[in-house]
Amino acid sequence: MSDEKGRRDFFKEAFQQIMKPVAEFVDDRIGVQGPVDDLHRVILRPPGAIPEPEFLDKCLRCGNCVKNCPADAIQPLQHRDSELARTPFIDPDEQPCVICDSLACMFVCPSGALQTVLAEDIRMGLAIFNVDTCLRSNSVECTYCVDSCPIGKSAIKLTSAGMIEVIEPGCTGCGVCQYACPTDPKSIVVEPYTLSP
């Protein structure tokens, strides 16, 4: 019993040490206790969203994009700040954007907060990969993020060394890789493009 308990404790402690850097990385990136500008930075908006300050001015909070999303990825934000409340957002941990064929969210937006763009031109954000916590860094042959990407090798691939590489010009920031990643916290997380075009 003591040998088995010792093994469990060893692996539990080792796992916590592996996960600590990514937890700190995510905490720093999210800044949830920070000012509203920090919160704007981390809200993943639907495809075609204009830069955040203009988005907040134009968005009518009408819910058209929410109702018409075939993947149920777009949700109204529940937030105490009235400027942010009921604005549409995507939480890739719950349901990522799948870059659907219809791209309905863009076409039903009455205000121009969501602009119509081609699927290959969607830039919601950029997937940021953390090599230190990736299972592949610990000799686990995981390829969930690569295999699940709706864009494919022009957005994410395995390098010749067998590690994950995000291709910035091809990444749409849809969040499918983040959703598929089995580590907790995630080893690949979308950083939204909300403050600049």
VENURQUI-V673757 format. One line per field, one symbol per residue. phi: phi as a letter, one per 30 degrees, with the letter a starting at -180 (. if undefined). Layout:
BEGIN
phi = ???
END
This chain:
BEGIN
phi = .ddddddddddddddddddeddddddedddhdcddeeddedcddddeiddeeededddddhdiddddcddchddbddcbddddceiddbbcddcaddchdddheeddcddcidccdbdedcdbdlbdcccddcdeddcicdcbedddcddcjddcaacdddicdbdcedcddidjddddddddbddcbbdcdcccbd
END
